[in-house]
Amino acid sequence: MKQDKPYDAVAEARRIKEEMSLKYYGNIELLLKDLKEVRKRYKLRAKKAL
């Protein structure tokens, strides 16, 4: 009962997660810099740490 899908969202999410993990692994400064840029771009506030 398996059907071919034109777009597999789960596979796409896994692919993106893998790319991001390779990009940011061991480079926390780059991660924080990119998050700061995203917050600025979309006018978001950072959540306070507990």
mmCIF entry with sequence, helices, sheets and N, C-alpha, C, O atoms, coordinates in Angstrom:
data_MODEL
# 
_entry.id   MODEL 
# 
_entity.id                         1 
_entity.type                       polymer 
_entity.pdbx_number_of_molecules   1 
# 
_entity_poly.entity_id                      1 
_entity_poly.type                           'polypeptide(L)' 
_entity_poly.nstd_linkage                   no 
_entity_poly.nstd_monomer                   no 
_entity_poly.pdbx_seq_one_letter_code       MKQDKPYDAVAEARRIKEEMSLKYYGNIELLLKDLKEVRKRYKLRAKKAL 
_entity_poly.pdbx_seq_one_letter_code_can   MKQDKPYDAVAEARRIKEEMSLKYYGNIELLLKDLKEVRKRYKLRAKKAL 
_entity_poly.pdbx_strand_id                 A 
# 
loop_
_entity_poly_seq.entity_id 
_entity_poly_seq.num 
_entity_poly_seq.mon_id 
_entity_poly_seq.hetero 
1 1  MET n 
1 2  LYS n 
1 3  GLN n 
1 4  ASP n 
1 5  LYS n 
1 6  PRO n 
1 7  TYR n 
1 8  ASP n 
1 9  ALA n 
1 10 VAL n 
1 11 ALA n 
1 12 GLU n 
1 13 ALA n 
1 14 ARG n 
1 15 ARG n 
1 16 ILE n 
1 17 LYS n 
1 18 GLU n 
1 19 GLU n 
1 20 MET n 
1 21 SER n 
1 22 LEU n 
1 23 LYS n 
1 24 TYR n 
1 25 TYR n 
1 26 GLY n 
1 27 ASN n 
1 28 ILE n 
1 29 GLU n 
1 30 LEU n 
1 31 LEU n 
1 32 LEU n 
1 33 LYS n 
1 34 ASP n 
1 35 LEU n 
1 36 LYS n 
1 37 GLU n 
1 38 VAL n 
1 39 ARG n 
1 40 LYS n 
1 41 ARG n 
1 42 TYR n 
1 43 LYS n 
1 44 LEU n 
1 45 ARG n 
1 46 ALA n 
1 47 LYS n 
1 48 LYS n 
1 49 ALA n 
1 50 LEU n 
# 
_struct_asym.id          A 
_struct_asym.entity_id   1 
# 
loop_
_struct_conf.conf_type_id 
_struct_conf.id 
_struct_conf.pdbx_PDB_helix_id 
_struct_conf.beg_label_comp_id 
_struct_conf.beg_label_asym_id 
_struct_conf.beg_label_seq_id 
_struct_conf.pdbx_beg_PDB_ins_code 
_struct_conf.end_label_comp_id 
_struct_conf.end_label_asym_id 
_struct_conf.end_label_seq_id 
_struct_conf.pdbx_end_PDB_ins_code 
_struct_conf.beg_auth_comp_id 
_struct_conf.beg_auth_asym_id 
_struct_conf.beg_auth_seq_id 
_struct_conf.end_auth_comp_id 
_struct_conf.end_auth_asym_id 
_struct_conf.end_auth_seq_id 
_struct_conf.pdbx_PDB_helix_class 
_struct_conf.details 
_struct_conf.pdbx_PDB_helix_length 
HELX_P HELX_P1 AA1 ALA A 9  ? TYR A 24 ? ALA A 9  TYR A 24 1 ? 16 
HELX_P HELX_P2 AA2 ILE A 28 ? ARG A 41 ? ILE A 28 ARG A 41 1 ? 14 
# 
_struct_conf_type.id          HELX_P 
_struct_conf_type.criteria    ? 
_struct_conf_type.reference   ? 
# 
loop_
_atom_site.group_PDB 
_atom_site.id 
_atom_site.type_symbol 
_atom_site.label_atom_id 
_atom_site.label_alt_id 
_atom_site.label_comp_id 
_atom_site.label_asym_id 
_atom_site.label_entity_id 
_atom_site.label_seq_id 
_atom_site.pdbx_PDB_ins_code 
_atom_site.Cartn_x 
_atom_site.Cartn_y 
_atom_site.Cartn_z 
_atom_site.occupancy 
_atom_site.B_iso_or_equiv 
_atom_site.pdbx_formal_charge 
_atom_site.auth_seq_id 
_atom_site.auth_comp_id 
_atom_site.auth_asym_id 
_atom_site.auth_atom_id 
_atom_site.pdbx_PDB_model_num 
ATOM 1   N N  . MET A 1 1  ? 0.822  -1.190 0.000  1.00 0.00 ? 1  MET A N  1 
ATOM 2   C CA . MET A 1 1  ? 0.000  0.000  0.000  1.00 0.00 ? 1  MET A CA 1 
ATOM 3   C C  . MET A 1 1  ? 0.870  1.258  0.000  1.00 0.00 ? 1  MET A C  1 
ATOM 4   O O  . MET A 1 1  ? 0.397  2.354  0.301  1.00 0.00 ? 1  MET A O  1 
ATOM 5   N N  . LYS A 1 2  ? 2.117  1.085  -0.335 1.00 0.00 ? 2  LYS A N  1 
ATOM 6   C CA . LYS A 1 2  ? 3.024  2.221  -0.394 1.00 0.00 ? 2  LYS A CA 1 
ATOM 7   C C  . LYS A 1 2  ? 2.862  2.927  -1.735 1.00 0.00 ? 2  LYS A C  1 
ATOM 8   O O  . LYS A 1 2  ? 2.847  2.289  -2.788 1.00 0.00 ? 2  LYS A O  1 
ATOM 9   N N  . GLN A 1 3  ? 2.741  4.251  -1.682 1.00 0.00 ? 3  GLN A N  1 
ATOM 10  C CA . GLN A 1 3  ? 2.577  5.032  -2.899 1.00 0.00 ? 3  GLN A CA 1 
ATOM 11  C C  . GLN A 1 3  ? 3.779  5.949  -3.080 1.00 0.00 ? 3  GLN A C  1 
ATOM 12  O O  . GLN A 1 3  ? 4.374  6.411  -2.107 1.00 0.00 ? 3  GLN A O  1 
ATOM 13  N N  . ASP A 1 4  ? 4.120  6.200  -4.314 1.00 0.00 ? 4  ASP A N  1 
ATOM 14  C CA . ASP A 1 4  ? 5.193  7.152  -4.595 1.00 0.00 ? 4  ASP A CA 1 
ATOM 15  C C  . ASP A 1 4  ? 4.666  8.563  -4.396 1.00 0.00 ? 4  ASP A C  1 
ATOM 16  O O  . ASP A 1 4  ? 3.601  8.923  -4.898 1.00 0.00 ? 4  ASP A O  1 
ATOM 17  N N  . LYS A 1 5  ? 5.426  9.346  -3.661 1.00 0.00 ? 5  LYS A N  1 
ATOM 18  C CA . LYS A 1 5  ? 5.034  10.724 -3.408 1.00 0.00 ? 5  LYS A CA 1 
ATOM 19  C C  . LYS A 1 5  ? 5.890  11.652 -4.259 1.00 0.00 ? 5  LYS A C  1 
ATOM 20  O O  . LYS A 1 5  ? 7.077  11.392 -4.456 1.00 0.00 ? 5  LYS A O  1 
ATOM 21  N N  . PRO A 1 6  ? 5.303  12.724 -4.760 1.00 0.00 ? 6  PRO A N  1 
ATOM 22  C CA . PRO A 1 6  ? 6.117  13.671 -5.515 1.00 0.00 ? 6  PRO A CA 1 
ATOM 23  C C  . PRO A 1 6  ? 7.076  14.444 -4.606 1.00 0.00 ? 6  PRO A C  1 
ATOM 24  O O  . PRO A 1 6  ? 8.110  14.927 -5.066 1.00 0.00 ? 6  PRO A O  1 
ATOM 25  N N  . TYR A 1 7  ? 6.739  14.560 -3.334 1.00 0.00 ? 7  TYR A N  1 
ATOM 26  C CA . TYR A 1 7  ? 7.574  15.299 -2.386 1.00 0.00 ? 7  TYR A CA 1 
ATOM 27  C C  . TYR A 1 7  ? 7.512  14.598 -1.036 1.00 0.00 ? 7  TYR A C  1 
ATOM 28  O O  . TYR A 1 7  ? 6.425  14.372 -0.503 1.00 0.00 ? 7  TYR A O  1 
ATOM 29  N N  . ASP A 1 8  ? 8.653  14.258 -0.486 1.00 0.00 ? 8  ASP A N  1 
ATOM 30  C CA . ASP A 1 8  ? 8.721  13.582 0.807  1.00 0.00 ? 8  ASP A CA 1 
ATOM 31  C C  . ASP A 1 8  ? 9.270  14.560 1.839  1.00 0.00 ? 8  ASP A C  1 
ATOM 32  O O  . ASP A 1 8  ? 10.476 14.805 1.882  1.00 0.00 ? 8  ASP A O  1 
ATOM 33  N N  . ALA A 1 9  ? 8.402  15.114 2.663  1.00 0.00 ? 9  ALA A N  1 
ATOM 34  C CA . ALA A 1 9  ? 8.787  16.135 3.634  1.00 0.00 ? 9  ALA A CA 1 
ATOM 35  C C  . ALA A 1 9  ? 9.723  15.581 4.705  1.00 0.00 ? 9  ALA A C  1 
ATOM 36  O O  . ALA A 1 9  ? 10.625 16.287 5.155  1.00 0.00 ? 9  ALA A O  1 
ATOM 37  N N  . VAL A 1 10 ? 9.527  14.352 5.113  1.00 0.00 ? 10 VAL A N  1 
ATOM 38  C CA . VAL A 1 10 ? 10.370 13.761 6.148  1.00 0.00 ? 10 VAL A CA 1 
ATOM 39  C C  . VAL A 1 10 ? 11.801 13.593 5.639  1.00 0.00 ? 10 VAL A C  1 
ATOM 40  O O  . VAL A 1 10 ? 12.760 13.888 6.352  1.00 0.00 ? 10 VAL A O  1 
ATOM 41  N N  . ALA A 1 11 ? 11.933 13.122 4.414  1.00 0.00 ? 11 ALA A N  1 
ATOM 42  C CA . ALA A 1 11 ? 13.263 12.966 3.834  1.00 0.00 ? 11 ALA A CA 1 
ATOM 43  C C  . ALA A 1 11 ? 13.942 14.323 3.665  1.00 0.00 ? 11 ALA A C  1 
ATOM 44  O O  . ALA A 1 11 ? 15.148 14.447 3.877  1.00 0.00 ? 11 ALA A O  1 
ATOM 45  N N  . GLU A 1 12 ? 13.180 15.325 3.290  1.00 0.00 ? 12 GLU A N  1 
ATOM 46  C CA . GLU A 1 12 ? 13.730 16.672 3.129  1.00 0.00 ? 12 GLU A CA 1 
ATOM 47  C C  . GLU A 1 12 ? 14.203 17.229 4.473  1.00 0.00 ? 12 GLU A C  1 
ATOM 48  O O  . GLU A 1 12 ? 15.271 17.837 4.546  1.00 0.00 ? 12 GLU A O  1 
ATOM 49  N N  . ALA A 1 13 ? 13.422 17.028 5.532  1.00 0.00 ? 13 ALA A N  1 
ATOM 50  C CA . ALA A 1 13 ? 13.808 17.489 6.865  1.00 0.00 ? 13 ALA A CA 1 
ATOM 51  C C  . ALA A 1 13 ? 15.080 16.787 7.336  1.00 0.00 ? 13 ALA A C  1 
ATOM 52  O O  . ALA A 1 13 ? 15.950 17.419 7.935  1.00 0.00 ? 13 ALA A O  1 
ATOM 53  N N  . ARG A 1 14 ? 15.191 15.500 7.073  1.00 0.00 ? 14 ARG A N  1 
ATOM 54  C CA . ARG A 1 14 ? 16.407 14.763 7.441  1.00 0.00 ? 14 ARG A CA 1 
ATOM 55  C C  . ARG A 1 14 ? 17.628 15.279 6.693  1.00 0.00 ? 14 ARG A C  1 
ATOM 56  O O  . ARG A 1 14 ? 18.707 15.408 7.272  1.00 0.00 ? 14 ARG A O  1 
ATOM 57  N N  . ARG A 1 15 ? 17.457 15.577 5.400  1.00 0.00 ? 15 ARG A N  1 
ATOM 58  C CA . ARG A 1 15 ? 18.548 16.085 4.588  1.00 0.00 ? 15 ARG A CA 1 
ATOM 59  C C  . ARG A 1 15 ? 19.029 17.446 5.104  1.00 0.00 ? 15 ARG A C  1 
ATOM 60  O O  . ARG A 1 15 ? 20.232 17.689 5.203  1.00 0.00 ? 15 ARG A O  1 
ATOM 61  N N  . ILE A 1 16 ? 18.081 18.330 5.431  1.00 0.00 ? 16 ILE A N  1 
ATOM 62  C CA . ILE A 1 16 ? 18.427 19.652 5.949  1.00 0.00 ? 16 ILE A CA 1 
ATOM 63  C C  . ILE A 1 16 ? 19.109 19.531 7.304  1.00 0.00 ? 16 ILE A C  1 
ATOM 64  O O  . ILE A 1 16 ? 20.089 20.226 7.570  1.00 0.00 ? 16 ILE A O  1 
ATOM 65  N N  . LYS A 1 17 ? 18.600 18.654 8.159  1.00 0.00 ? 17 LYS A N  1 
ATOM 66  C CA . LYS A 1 17 ? 19.206 18.457 9.480  1.00 0.00 ? 17 LYS A CA 1 
ATOM 67  C C  . LYS A 1 17 ? 20.651 17.982 9.351  1.00 0.00 ? 17 LYS A C  1 
ATOM 68  O O  . LYS A 1 17 ? 21.522 18.436 10.094 1.00 0.00 ? 17 LYS A O  1 
ATOM 69  N N  . GLU A 1 18 ? 20.908 17.076 8.419  1.00 0.00 ? 18 GLU A N  1 
ATOM 70  C CA . GLU A 1 18 ? 22.258 16.564 8.197  1.00 0.00 ? 18 GLU A CA 1 
ATOM 71  C C  . GLU A 1 18 ? 23.184 17.677 7.705  1.00 0.00 ? 18 GLU A C  1 
ATOM 72  O O  . GLU A 1 18 ? 24.320 17.786 8.167  1.00 0.00 ? 18 GLU A O  1 
ATOM 73  N N  . GLU A 1 19 ? 22.707 18.499 6.773  1.00 0.00 ? 19 GLU A N  1 
ATOM 74  C CA . GLU A 1 19 ? 23.515 19.614 6.266  1.00 0.00 ? 19 GLU A CA 1 
ATOM 75  C C  . GLU A 1 19 ? 23.868 20.593 7.377  1.00 0.00 ? 19 GLU A C  1 
ATOM 76  O O  . GLU A 1 19 ? 25.010 21.040 7.485  1.00 0.00 ? 19 GLU A O  1 
ATOM 77  N N  . MET A 1 20 ? 22.886 20.920 8.195  1.00 0.00 ? 20 MET A N  1 
ATOM 78  C CA . MET A 1 20 ? 23.117 21.873 9.285  1.00 0.00 ? 20 MET A CA 1 
ATOM 79  C C  . MET A 1 20 ? 24.079 21.311 10.322 1.00 0.00 ? 20 MET A C  1 
ATOM 80  O O  . MET A 1 20 ? 24.923 22.038 10.846 1.00 0.00 ? 20 MET A O  1 
ATOM 81  N N  . SER A 1 21 ? 23.957 20.024 10.621 1.00 0.00 ? 21 SER A N  1 
ATOM 82  C CA . SER A 1 21 ? 24.845 19.434 11.622 1.00 0.00 ? 21 SER A CA 1 
ATOM 83  C C  . SER A 1 21 ? 26.287 19.448 11.130 1.00 0.00 ? 21 SER A C  1 
ATOM 84  O O  . SER A 1 21 ? 27.206 19.667 11.919 1.00 0.00 ? 21 SER A O  1 
ATOM 85  N N  . LEU A 1 22 ? 26.494 19.218 9.841  1.00 0.00 ? 22 LEU A N  1 
ATOM 86  C CA . LEU A 1 22 ? 27.850 19.263 9.292  1.00 0.00 ? 22 LEU A CA 1 
ATOM 87  C C  . LEU A 1 22 ? 28.398 20.692 9.296  1.00 0.00 ? 22 LEU A C  1 
ATOM 88  O O  . LEU A 1 22 ? 29.589 20.900 9.529  1.00 0.00 ? 22 LEU A O  1 
ATOM 89  N N  . LYS A 1 23 ? 27.549 21.652 9.043  1.00 0.00 ? 23 LYS A N  1 
ATOM 90  C CA . LYS A 1 23 ? 27.976 23.051 8.978  1.00 0.00 ? 23 LYS A CA 1 
ATOM 91  C C  . LYS A 1 23 ? 28.356 23.590 10.354 1.00 0.00 ? 23 LYS A C  1 
ATOM 92  O O  . LYS A 1 23 ? 29.363 24.286 10.488 1.00 0.00 ? 23 LYS A O  1 
ATOM 93  N N  . TYR A 1 24 ? 27.564 23.277 11.371 1.00 0.00 ? 24 TYR A N  1 
ATOM 94  C CA . TYR A 1 24 ? 27.740 23.893 12.678 1.00 0.00 ? 24 TYR A CA 1 
ATOM 95  C C  . TYR A 1 24 ? 28.470 23.030 13.705 1.00 0.00 ? 24 TYR A C  1 
ATOM 96  O O  . TYR A 1 24 ? 28.760 23.515 14.799 1.00 0.00 ? 24 TYR A O  1 
ATOM 97  N N  . TYR A 1 25 ? 28.774 21.792 13.400 1.00 0.00 ? 25 TYR A N  1 
ATOM 98  C CA . TYR A 1 25 ? 29.435 20.919 14.361 1.00 0.00 ? 25 TYR A CA 1 
ATOM 99  C C  . TYR A 1 25 ? 30.796 21.500 14.737 1.00 0.00 ? 25 TYR A C  1 
ATOM 100 O O  . TYR A 1 25 ? 31.663 21.685 13.884 1.00 0.00 ? 25 TYR A O  1 
ATOM 101 N N  . GLY A 1 26 ? 30.964 21.778 16.002 1.00 0.00 ? 26 GLY A N  1 
ATOM 102 C CA . GLY A 1 26 ? 32.228 22.309 16.510 1.00 0.00 ? 26 GLY A CA 1 
ATOM 103 C C  . GLY A 1 26 ? 32.448 23.772 16.215 1.00 0.00 ? 26 GLY A C  1 
ATOM 104 O O  . GLY A 1 26 ? 33.543 24.282 16.449 1.00 0.00 ? 26 GLY A O  1 
ATOM 105 N N  . ASN A 1 27 ? 31.443 24.468 15.709 1.00 0.00 ? 27 ASN A N  1 
ATOM 106 C CA . ASN A 1 27 ? 31.604 25.876 15.375 1.00 0.00 ? 27 ASN A CA 1 
ATOM 107 C C  . ASN A 1 27 ? 30.443 26.674 15.954 1.00 0.00 ? 27 ASN A C  1 
ATOM 108 O O  . ASN A 1 27 ? 29.591 27.170 15.218 1.00 0.00 ? 27 ASN A O  1 
ATOM 109 N N  . ILE A 1 28 ? 30.418 26.791 17.264 1.00 0.00 ? 28 ILE A N  1 
ATOM 110 C CA . ILE A 1 28 ? 29.313 27.455 17.958 1.00 0.00 ? 28 ILE A CA 1 
ATOM 111 C C  . ILE A 1 28 ? 29.246 28.944 17.621 1.00 0.00 ? 28 ILE A C  1 
ATOM 112 O O  . ILE A 1 28 ? 28.165 29.533 17.628 1.00 0.00 ? 28 ILE A O  1 
ATOM 113 N N  . GLU A 1 29 ? 30.403 29.559 17.324 1.00 0.00 ? 29 GLU A N  1 
ATOM 114 C CA . GLU A 1 29 ? 30.405 30.981 16.993 1.00 0.00 ? 29 GLU A CA 1 
ATOM 115 C C  . GLU A 1 29 ? 29.616 31.246 15.707 1.00 0.00 ? 29 GLU A C  1 
ATOM 116 O O  . GLU A 1 29 ? 28.858 32.212 15.626 1.00 0.00 ? 29 GLU A O  1 
ATOM 117 N N  . LEU A 1 30 ? 29.798 30.387 14.710 1.00 0.00 ? 30 LEU A N  1 
ATOM 118 C CA . LEU A 1 30 ? 29.069 30.531 13.456 1.00 0.00 ? 30 LEU A CA 1 
ATOM 119 C C  . LEU A 1 30 ? 27.574 30.327 13.672 1.00 0.00 ? 30 LEU A C  1 
ATOM 120 O O  . LEU A 1 30 ? 26.759 31.047 13.096 1.00 0.00 ? 30 LEU A O  1 
ATOM 121 N N  . LEU A 1 31 ? 27.216 29.360 14.490 1.00 0.00 ? 31 LEU A N  1 
ATOM 122 C CA . LEU A 1 31 ? 25.815 29.106 14.798 1.00 0.00 ? 31 LEU A CA 1 
ATOM 123 C C  . LEU A 1 31 ? 25.179 30.319 15.457 1.00 0.00 ? 31 LEU A C  1 
ATOM 124 O O  . LEU A 1 31 ? 24.098 30.748 15.054 1.00 0.00 ? 31 LEU A O  1 
ATOM 125 N N  . LEU A 1 32 ? 25.834 30.874 16.463 1.00 0.00 ? 32 LEU A N  1 
ATOM 126 C CA . LEU A 1 32 ? 25.287 32.035 17.163 1.00 0.00 ? 32 LEU A CA 1 
ATOM 127 C C  . LEU A 1 32 ? 25.196 33.249 16.247 1.00 0.00 ? 32 LEU A C  1 
ATOM 128 O O  . LEU A 1 32 ? 24.236 34.016 16.318 1.00 0.00 ? 32 LEU A O  1 
ATOM 129 N N  . LYS A 1 33 ? 26.195 33.421 15.387 1.00 0.00 ? 33 LYS A N  1 
ATOM 130 C CA . LYS A 1 33 ? 26.186 34.544 14.438 1.00 0.00 ? 33 LYS A CA 1 
ATOM 131 C C  . LYS A 1 33 ? 25.004 34.410 13.480 1.00 0.00 ? 33 LYS A C  1 
ATOM 132 O O  . LYS A 1 33 ? 24.299 35.386 13.226 1.00 0.00 ? 33 LYS A O  1 
ATOM 133 N N  . ASP A 1 34 ? 24.787 33.220 12.954 1.00 0.00 ? 34 ASP A N  1 
ATOM 134 C CA . ASP A 1 34 ? 23.682 33.004 12.029 1.00 0.00 ? 34 ASP A CA 1 
ATOM 135 C C  . ASP A 1 34 ? 22.331 33.175 12.719 1.00 0.00 ? 34 ASP A C  1 
ATOM 136 O O  . ASP A 1 34 ? 21.404 33.732 12.131 1.00 0.00 ? 34 ASP A O  1 
ATOM 137 N N  . LEU A 1 35 ? 22.210 32.707 13.948 1.00 0.00 ? 35 LEU A N  1 
ATOM 138 C CA . LEU A 1 35 ? 20.965 32.888 14.691 1.00 0.00 ? 35 LEU A CA 1 
ATOM 139 C C  . LEU A 1 35 ? 20.685 34.364 14.948 1.00 0.00 ? 35 LEU A C  1 
ATOM 140 O O  . LEU A 1 35 ? 19.539 34.809 14.872 1.00 0.00 ? 35 LEU A O  1 
ATOM 141 N N  . LYS A 1 36 ? 21.730 35.115 15.250 1.00 0.00 ? 36 LYS A N  1 
ATOM 142 C CA . LYS A 1 36 ? 21.571 36.550 15.478 1.00 0.00 ? 36 LYS A CA 1 
ATOM 143 C C  . LYS A 1 36 ? 21.075 37.245 14.209 1.00 0.00 ? 36 LYS A C  1 
ATOM 144 O O  . LYS A 1 36 ? 20.205 38.114 14.275 1.00 0.00 ? 36 LYS A O  1 
ATOM 145 N N  . GLU A 1 37 ? 21.625 36.866 13.060 1.00 0.00 ? 37 GLU A N  1 
ATOM 146 C CA . GLU A 1 37 ? 21.196 37.441 11.791 1.00 0.00 ? 37 GLU A CA 1 
ATOM 147 C C  . GLU A 1 37 ? 19.742 37.103 11.480 1.00 0.00 ? 37 GLU A C  1 
ATOM 148 O O  . GLU A 1 37 ? 18.999 37.943 10.972 1.00 0.00 ? 37 GLU A O  1 
ATOM 149 N N  . VAL A 1 38 ? 19.338 35.877 11.786 1.00 0.00 ? 38 VAL A N  1 
ATOM 150 C CA . VAL A 1 38 ? 17.952 35.464 11.548 1.00 0.00 ? 38 VAL A CA 1 
ATOM 151 C C  . VAL A 1 38 ? 17.003 36.250 12.444 1.00 0.00 ? 38 VAL A C  1 
ATOM 152 O O  . VAL A 1 38 ? 15.953 36.711 11.996 1.00 0.00 ? 38 VAL A O  1 
ATOM 153 N N  . ARG A 1 39 ? 17.382 36.401 13.725 1.00 0.00 ? 39 ARG A N  1 
ATOM 154 C CA . ARG A 1 39 ? 16.533 37.178 14.636 1.00 0.00 ? 39 ARG A CA 1 
ATOM 155 C C  . ARG A 1 39 ? 16.388 38.616 14.148 1.00 0.00 ? 39 ARG A C  1 
ATOM 156 O O  . ARG A 1 39 ? 15.301 39.190 14.222 1.00 0.00 ? 39 ARG A O  1 
ATOM 157 N N  . LYS A 1 40 ? 17.462 39.193 13.657 1.00 0.00 ? 40 LYS A N  1 
ATOM 158 C CA . LYS A 1 40 ? 17.425 40.562 13.146 1.00 0.00 ? 40 LYS A CA 1 
ATOM 159 C C  . LYS A 1 40 ? 16.554 40.640 11.889 1.00 0.00 ? 40 LYS A C  1 
ATOM 160 O O  . LYS A 1 40 ? 15.750 41.560 11.741 1.00 0.00 ? 40 LYS A O  1 
ATOM 161 N N  . ARG A 1 41 ? 16.715 39.683 11.001 1.00 0.00 ? 41 ARG A N  1 
ATOM 162 C CA . ARG A 1 41 ? 15.986 39.671 9.730  1.00 0.00 ? 41 ARG A CA 1 
ATOM 163 C C  . ARG A 1 41 ? 14.481 39.558 9.933  1.00 0.00 ? 41 ARG A C  1 
ATOM 164 O O  . ARG A 1 41 ? 13.705 40.235 9.259  1.00 0.00 ? 41 ARG A O  1 
ATOM 165 N N  . TYR A 1 42 ? 14.074 38.705 10.858 1.00 0.00 ? 42 TYR A N  1 
ATOM 166 C CA . TYR A 1 42 ? 12.649 38.472 11.080 1.00 0.00 ? 42 TYR A CA 1 
ATOM 167 C C  . TYR A 1 42 ? 12.106 39.187 12.314 1.00 0.00 ? 42 TYR A C  1 
ATOM 168 O O  . TYR A 1 42 ? 10.976 38.944 12.739 1.00 0.00 ? 42 TYR A O  1 
ATOM 169 N N  . LYS A 1 43 ? 12.918 40.066 12.879 1.00 0.00 ? 43 LYS A N  1 
ATOM 170 C CA . LYS A 1 43 ? 12.525 40.874 14.043 1.00 0.00 ? 43 LYS A CA 1 
ATOM 171 C C  . LYS A 1 43 ? 12.014 40.011 15.191 1.00 0.00 ? 43 LYS A C  1 
ATOM 172 O O  . LYS A 1 43 ? 10.940 40.248 15.744 1.00 0.00 ? 43 LYS A O  1 
ATOM 173 N N  . LEU A 1 44 ? 12.819 38.997 15.534 1.00 0.00 ? 44 LEU A N  1 
ATOM 174 C CA . LEU A 1 44 ? 12.496 38.087 16.628 1.00 0.00 ? 44 LEU A CA 1 
ATOM 175 C C  . LEU A 1 44 ? 13.350 38.415 17.846 1.00 0.00 ? 44 LEU A C  1 
ATOM 176 O O  . LEU A 1 44 ? 14.452 38.950 17.721 1.00 0.00 ? 44 LEU A O  1 
ATOM 177 N N  . ARG A 1 45 ? 12.841 38.096 18.995 1.00 0.00 ? 45 ARG A N  1 
ATOM 178 C CA . ARG A 1 45 ? 13.619 38.271 20.217 1.00 0.00 ? 45 ARG A CA 1 
ATOM 179 C C  . ARG A 1 45 ? 14.149 36.915 20.672 1.00 0.00 ? 45 ARG A C  1 
ATOM 180 O O  . ARG A 1 45 ? 13.506 35.886 20.465 1.00 0.00 ? 45 ARG A O  1 
ATOM 181 N N  . ALA A 1 46 ? 15.301 36.923 21.278 1.00 0.00 ? 46 ALA A N  1 
ATOM 182 C CA . ALA A 1 46 ? 15.886 35.693 21.807 1.00 0.00 ? 46 ALA A CA 1 
ATOM 183 C C  . ALA A 1 46 ? 15.190 35.336 23.117 1.00 0.00 ? 46 ALA A C  1 
ATOM 184 O O  . ALA A 1 46 ? 14.867 36.213 23.918 1.00 0.00 ? 46 ALA A O  1 
ATOM 185 N N  . LYS A 1 47 ? 14.966 34.060 23.324 1.00 0.00 ? 47 LYS A N  1 
ATOM 186 C CA . LYS A 1 47 ? 14.383 33.595 24.575 1.00 0.00 ? 47 LYS A CA 1 
ATOM 187 C C  . LYS A 1 47 ? 15.455 33.620 25.662 1.00 0.00 ? 47 LYS A C  1 
ATOM 188 O O  . LYS A 1 47 ? 16.627 33.337 25.412 1.00 0.00 ? 47 LYS A O  1 
ATOM 189 N N  . LYS A 1 48 ? 15.027 33.963 26.858 1.00 0.00 ? 48 LYS A N  1 
ATOM 190 C CA . LYS A 1 48 ? 15.955 33.971 27.971 1.00 0.00 ? 48 LYS A CA 1 
ATOM 191 C C  . LYS A 1 48 ? 16.217 32.563 28.452 1.00 0.00 ? 48 LYS A C  1 
ATOM 192 O O  . LYS A 1 48 ? 15.304 31.740 28.514 1.00 0.00 ? 48 LYS A O  1 
ATOM 193 N N  . ALA A 1 49 ? 17.457 32.286 28.791 1.00 0.00 ? 49 ALA A N  1 
ATOM 194 C CA . ALA A 1 49 ? 17.824 30.970 29.311 1.00 0.00 ? 49 ALA A CA 1 
ATOM 195 C C  . ALA A 1 49 ? 17.309 30.820 30.734 1.00 0.00 ? 49 ALA A C  1 
ATOM 196 O O  . ALA A 1 49 ? 17.221 31.802 31.471 1.00 0.00 ? 49 ALA A O  1 
ATOM 197 N N  . LEU A 1 50 ? 16.975 29.621 31.115 1.00 0.00 ? 50 LEU A N  1 
ATOM 198 C CA . LEU A 1 50 ? 16.475 29.370 32.474 1.00 0.00 ? 50 LEU A CA 1 
ATOM 199 C C  . LEU A 1 50 ? 17.604 29.302 33.464 1.00 0.00 ? 50 LEU A C  1 
ATOM 200 O O  . LEU A 1 50 ? 17.370 29.098 34.655 1.00 0.00 ? 50 LEU A O  1 
# 
